[in-house]
Amino acid sequence: MGVEILMPALSPTMTEGKLARWLKKEGDQVKSGDVIAEIETDKATMEVEAVDEGTLTKIVVPEGTEGVAVNSPIAELDGGGAGGSKGTAPGHDTAMPQQPAPPAAASPEVGEVAKQAEDYGAVAQRGADRKEGAAKMGEAAAAPEKDWGPTKPMTVREALRDAMALEMRADDKVFLMGEEVAQYQGAYKISQGLLDEFGPRRVIDTPITEHGFTGMAVGAAFTGLKPIVEFMTFNFSMQAIDQIINSAAKTLYMSGGQLGCPIVFRGPNGAAARVAAQHSQCYASWYAHVPGLKVVAPWSSADAKGLLRAAIRDPNPVIVLENEILYGHSFECPVADDFIVPIGKAKVERAGKDVTIVAYSIAVTWAMQAAEELAKQGIEAEVINLRSIRPLDAEAIANSVRKTNRLVTVEEGWPYANIGTEIAMQVMEAAFDWLDAPPVRVCGKDVPMPYAANLEKLALPTIPEIVDAVKRVTYK
Amino acid sequence: MAQAAEATGAKRRGKAASAPPMTQDQLLQAYRDMLLIRRFEEKAGQLYGMGLIGGFCHLYIGQEAVVVGMQACLEPGDQVITSYRDHGHMLATGMEARGVMAELTGRSGGYSRGKGGSMHMFSREKGFFGGHGIVGAQVSLGTGLAFANWYRESRNVSLTYFGEGASNQGQVFESFNLAALMKLPVIFIIENNKYGMGTSVERASASRDLSKNGAAWGIPGEQVNGMDVMAVKEAGERATAHCRAGNGPYLLEMKTYRYRGHSMSDPAKYRTREEVQKMREQSDPIETARKLLLEGGLDEAALKKIDDEVKAVVQEAADFAQSSPEPDEAELWTDVLVEAR
């Protein structure tokens, strides 16, 4: 039973090579791992190792031969050793090979892989369903916002803290970690009182090492824990962005669905006030680009409380982009114990018929103020608070545009590939024929954030800019 | 390497009264496990050569004693995490050769249903948390596995493997600090195979003794002859005992060697053939174990039987990896997100 030795490919692009030298001659004994020949490609000289053992009976391709095609036979072995590579190995056909049993006690017959194969049909079906589900995404958004009953005024700061406290009471797997979250009570006092209630096991101060502690939290989430990672600001998440994207977002896919990552990354995003370029940046576009992540951006206290609760319960990694300036603002917030805001649903904050203004986070404040201004001039703007950036409630936006026929987006992020860009494109795909004017984006200027007070004001969207944009799309 | 052998040897001599780190039966098991990795990797190299495996393929040949020795120290629930040179680690944890090989060929029978490939496989059941493609990322992730043990107040430990090349990454040192600060049960295992791709450790690390890299944080470390499965097991027992007792992290620098290139497409011109040949002839972990077994009274026929069994397992894996179908096209869309309940 001869075994052919084939010309190997040494890179994914190699199709042929030169057989430079034989290191064994006919009649030599060959063991697994012995270097038997050298081959040359356009890039390098590489060694060919024997996989099977036996006696080299015949050299088919003499050394010095150029242009030897990959997978053509270059030599023959007599297959003297047991277990040739042609599937005729003794013990292979005749008896079930005994699986080595390492300490963890491998199951010899039906392992996980076999089970996976059995479940394969179900998985494929799930994939097909998902695709369909994605196409239908947002149809339910047409349903009216659920009435949660009585409300009370609450700051965004209190709403975020309450959301964490409620979820931590309900589930011991939830914990908070970050810089100054425990003893200092939070750099922005979001975690006020949590250390007292939950103790140092669940409210954990970290050193200033975003890359390291983010990776640590992601690793913990792989085991089923549900970390909430607070970034003092999202600017510092760039230190850890590899762990967020390459580890948290992609592992579920790369593991064929085995290893999820139920984790929340939260903290203030975007410009605060007078902290200049490195501390004033919006990350919505950055994270929204990534499959495997969900991204939400609360505006009101109700958004903050409801979305953060949903984010903590979500089995996927969720980015919660908060806004420092909004922390101290007070809004009415439902008091119901089970109040929650589903991820993926936008909210119409103000109804109108003349133009659709889509905004998120603090830009909703500006959009609402601009709408007041416009109302005085006889233009009724509909303001949509996105709440979720990914998944995007594209249907809610398209439905509104089908009514108003005009679209303006508002955000503080830079113009290039921002969320408004994505919204405009999706509206064109879904409702092009309803548009009576090209959509307009109002956004941060295409410059790093300046420090000087007057320049900073110029760099951010303003209410007059929103009013002007609306007039442009309404031709007024 | 001689230096490393001396380092461990000195420690072993210091405890002259203690029993050998492995019984004859344990050594036989270790031999079988190392041989499975060796034969599996040779087969993977062959399938790569036939164009059945794509992309990157980093072989573990030469380093088998490290994972097999360490795995022998583990208890149920302990975790293992490593880089992209991960086939050996997976086989050592008991993951099935056929599932690993089918992942290499990108088939639906692979551990990640063909969506992860050589560098990205996982088994929650076997405590294997990947398989990570970004150099050094697994070190903070592994620290997180240890954090989870701490949080759950279990006595489990996390074996966090990385190469000497990764040992210079910033997040490795961040992880050392976090683990020492919180006394997390993590064993940092530096597999020093002397070359980070084509750059020798001397050209990449100012540190001359990587086992001391955790010294600033008070992390005890030792150099171990990673070509000797007994020495690995012995050091591993010390490290796991340290972690299980709640004393925090431990660092093991495994002095080892990879016979093959960094990946399949590496012609390995940064070292001489003589250097590789010398390691193979004088320090091969499988040959060393084989000699010890024969000295211990085992006969050639028994070893031959194991060789045949291992070959059959690998052949079956290779056959499965070629017969298992490619993933259904619908798989493109699955597992991006966990469906909300």
Interface residues (C-beta under 8 A of the other chain):
Chain A: L6 M7 P8 A9 L10 S11 P12 S32 G33 V35 K43 A44 T45 M46 E49 V51 V70 N71 A82 G83 S85 G87 A89 P90 G91 H92 P97 Q98 Q99 P100 A101 P102 P103 A104 A105 A106 G111 E112 V113 Q116 A117 Y120 V123 A124 Q125 R126 G127 A128 R130 K131 A134 F175 R201 T206 P207 T209 H211 G212 F213 T214 G215 M216 A217 V218 G219 A220 A221 F222 T223 G224 L225 D242 Q243 N246 S247 T251 L252 Y253 M254 S255 G256 G257 Q258 L259 G260 P262 P291 G292 K294 D314 P315 N316
Chain B: Q29 R32 D33 L36 R38 R39 E42 K43 G45 Q46 Y48 G49 M50 G51 G54 G55 I61 Q71 A72 L74 P76 Q79 I81 L91 A92 T93 G94 M95 E96 R98 G99 A102 S108 G109 G110 Y111 S112 R113 G114 K115 G116 H120 M121 F122 S123 R124 E125 K126 G127 F129 G130 G131 H132 G133 I134 A137 V139 S140 L141 G142 T143 G144 L145 F147 A148 Y151 G170 Q171 E174 S175 N177 L178 L181 Y259 G261 M264 S265 P267 K269 R273 R280 K304 D307 D308 E309 V310 K311 A312 V313 Q315 E316 A318 D319 S324 D328 A330 E331 L332 W333 T334 D335 V336 L337 V338 E339 A340 R341
